[in-house]
């Protein structure tokens, strides 16, 4: 290719890029990234109900909301009997978190389990003797890197005691046959594990909240989480506006 032709190509490309690459399109301060929420926790603690109502509320208020499918509903080719399963579901959520953090497609993203959930599951596999302490910490630290964890604006660990959990699980069930993670012994272990994860992480990550829903009805639970979410996002929005003044 002649130098003249190459220069002509480059000039045309630069003119096109000049049209596209404006501050409005590329500047994260001008067009902020979406807010990110993660809701995780033990069975029947109200996660799905809360996510559904938050999604509905914000969409009706005019927000562009994305509610990704939970990793457990997507990752079905990896056996659940291995730590690799929870690493894979964590990577599924992490990929979206990274990609969406660098785009302006949505205003709000609500994860049904994400990177903090993976932290708790590494505790589970270590407790069962499937991974050594060193591997547990390595995987936990990977998922809690500041590159992406700082973009999590609100994270809720929702738990419920065994008695209320079983009542909720069997309330409209077609069978009283219990699942692998919905028997009383496992439910208690899971709730305790999320509480322990919260105790370990909350001093470092101020966006975390632990919510015990055992004594809440659905309306109280949703209103409580919605109030905290609005307060947290309003605070973030105010801080960003001040930084951009």
C-alpha positions in Angstrom: 0.0 0.0 0.0 1.4 3.4 -0.9 2.1 6.0 1.8 -0.5 8.4 0.3 -3.2 5.8 0.3 -2.4 4.7 3.9 -2.5 8.4 5.0 -5.9 8.8 3.3 -7.3 5.7 5.1 -5.9 6.9 8.5 -7.3 10.4 7.9 -10.8 9.1 7.2 -10.6 6.7 10.2 -9.6 9.6 12.5 -12.5 11.7 11.2 -14.9 9.0 12.0 -13.4 8.4 15.5 -13.6 12.1 16.2 -17.3 11.9 15.7 -17.7 8.9 18.0 -15.1 9.6 20.7 -16.7 12.4 22.6 -16.6 13.1 26.3 -20.3 12.3 26.5 -19.7 8.8 25.1 -16.4 7.9 26.8 -16.2 9.9 30.0 -17.3 7.9 33.1 -17.8 11.1 35.0 -20.1 12.5 32.4 -22.1 9.3 31.9 -21.7 7.3 35.1 -21.6 3.5 35.2 -24.7 1.7 36.5 -25.3 1.1 40.2 -24.7 -2.5 41.2 -26.6 -4.4 43.9 -26.0 -8.0 45.0 -28.5 -10.0 47.0 -27.3 -13.3 48.4 -28.0 -15.5 51.5 -29.6 -18.6 52.8 -32.7 -20.4 51.3 -36.1 -18.9 51.8 -34.7 -15.7 53.2 -36.6 -13.6 50.7 -34.0 -12.9 48.1 -36.1 -13.6 45.0 -39.1 -11.7 46.4 -36.9 -8.7 47.2 -35.2 -8.7 43.8 -38.5 -8.9 42.0 -40.0 -6.0 43.9 -36.9 -3.8 43.5 -36.8 -4.6 39.8 -40.4 -3.7 39.4 -40.1 -0.5 41.5 -37.1 1.0 39.7 -38.4 0.1 36.3 -41.7 1.8 37.0 -39.8 4.9 38.2 -38.1 5.1 34.8 -34.8 3.4 35.5 -33.2 1.1 33.0 -32.8 -2.0 35.1 -31.1 -5.3 34.3 -31.7 -8.4 36.4 -29.3 -11.0 35.2 -30.3 -14.7 35.5 -28.8 -16.3 38.5 -25.7 -18.3 37.8 -27.2 -21.5 39.1 -29.8 -21.3 36.4 -27.2 -20.8 33.7 -24.3 -23.0 34.7 -25.6 -26.5 34.4 -22.7 -28.3 32.6 -20.5 -28.2 35.7 -21.2 -30.6 38.6 -22.4 -29.0 41.8 -20.4 -31.5 43.7 -17.1 -29.6 43.2 -15.8 -26.1 44.2 -15.3 -25.5 40.5 -19.1 -25.1 40.2 -19.2 -22.0 42.5 -16.0 -20.6 41.0 -17.8 -20.9 37.6 -21.0 -19.2 38.7 -18.9 -16.5 40.3 -17.0 -15.9 37.1 -20.4 -15.8 35.2 -21.4 -12.9 37.4 -18.0 -11.3 37.5 -17.8 -11.1 33.7 -21.1 -9.2 33.6 -20.0 -6.9 36.4 -16.8 -6.0 34.6 -18.5 -5.5 31.2 -21.4 -3.5 32.5 -19.1 -1.4 34.7 -17.6 -0.1 31.5 -20.8 0.7 29.7 -23.8 3.0 30.0 -26.5 0.6 28.8 -28.3 0.3 32.2 -28.9 2.5 35.2 -29.2 -0.3 37.8 -28.1 -3.9 37.8 -29.5 -6.3 40.5 -27.5 -9.5 40.9 -29.1 -12.6 42.4 -25.8 -13.8 43.9 -22.5 -12.5 42.6 -18.9 -12.1 43.8 -19.6 -12.0 47.6 -21.7 -15.1 47.3 -18.6 -16.9 45.9 -16.7 -15.8 49.0 -19.2 -17.6 51.2 -19.2 -20.8 49.1 -15.4 -21.1 49.4 -15.9 -21.3 53.1 -18.4 -24.1 52.5 -16.0 -26.1 50.4 -13.2 -25.6 52.9 -15.4 -26.7 55.8 -16.2 -29.9 53.9 -12.5 -30.6 53.3 -12.6 -30.2 49.5 -10.1 -27.3 49.4 -7.2 -26.3 51.7 -7.1 -23.0 53.5 -4.6 -21.6 51.0 -6.9 -22.3 48.0 -9.9 -20.9 49.9 -8.1 -17.6 50.5 -6.7 -17.5 47.0 -10.2 -17.8 45.4 -11.8 -15.4 47.9 -9.1 -12.8 47.3 -9.5 -13.1 43.6 -13.2 -12.4 43.7 -12.7 -9.4 46.0 -10.2 -7.5 44.0 -10.7 -3.7 44.0 -10.9 -3.7 40.2 -14.5 -4.7 40.5 -15.6 -5.0 44.1 -15.5 -1.2 44.5 -18.3 -1.1 41.9 -20.7 -3.1 44.1 -22.8 -0.2 45.6 -25.0 -2.3 47.9 -24.7 -5.9 49.0 -27.2 -7.7 51.2 -26.7 -11.0 53.0 -30.2 -12.2 53.8 -30.7 -15.0 56.3 -33.5 -16.7 58.2 -33.7 -19.1 61.1 -34.4 -22.8 60.5 -38.0 -22.9 61.8 -39.2 -20.0 59.6 -37.2 -21.2 56.6 -38.9 -24.7 56.7 -42.3 -23.1 57.1 -41.7 -21.0 54.0 -40.3 -23.8 52.0 -43.2 -26.1 52.7 -46.0 -23.5 52.6 -47.1 -24.3 49.1 -44.9 -27.3 48.2 -46.5 -30.2 46.3 -44.3 -32.6 48.4 -42.8 -32.5 51.9 -39.7 -34.1 50.4 -36.7 -31.9 51.3 -33.9 -30.8 49.0 -30.2 -31.1 49.5 -29.9 -27.4 50.6 -33.4 -27.1 52.2 -33.2 -29.6 55.1 -32.9 -28.1 58.6 -29.3 -29.0 59.2 -28.0 -27.5 55.9 -30.2 -24.4 56.3 -28.6 -23.7 59.7 -25.1 -24.2 58.3 -25.8 -21.9 55.3 -27.2 -19.2 57.5 -24.4 -19.4 59.9 -21.9 -19.3 57.0 -23.3 -16.1 55.6 -23.3 -14.5 59.0 -19.7 -15.5 59.4 -18.8 -14.1 56.0 -20.5 -10.9 56.9 -18.6 -10.6 60.2 -15.3 -11.2 58.3 -16.0 -8.8 55.4 -18.2 -5.9 56.9 -15.3 -4.1 58.6 -13.6 -3.8 55.2 -16.6 -3.4 52.9 -19.0 -0.8 54.2 -21.6 -1.5 51.4 -22.5 -4.8 53.1 -25.6 -5.3 55.2 -26.8 -8.4 57.1 -30.6 -8.8 57.2 -32.4 -11.4 59.3 -35.9 -11.8 57.7 -37.3 -14.4 60.2 -39.6 -11.9 61.9 -40.5 -9.9 58.8 -43.4 -10.3 56.5 -42.8 -9.8 52.8 -43.9 -6.2 52.8 -41.7 -5.3 55.7 -38.8 -7.1 54.2 -39.1 -5.4 50.8 -39.6 -2.0 52.3 -36.6 -2.4 54.6 -34.3 -3.3 51.7 -35.7 -0.7 49.4 -35.2 2.0 52.0 -31.5 1.0 52.5 -31.0 0.8 48.8 -32.4 4.2 48.1 -30.3 5.7 50.9 -27.1 4.0 49.6 -27.6 5.0 46.0 -28.6 8.5 46.8 -25.4 8.9 48.9 -23.3 7.6 46.0 -25.0 9.9 43.5 -24.5 12.9 45.8 -20.8 12.1 46.2 -20.3 11.7 42.5 -22.0 15.0 41.7 -19.7 16.8 44.2 -16.6 15.2 42.6 -17.7 16.4 39.2 -18.3 20.0 40.3 
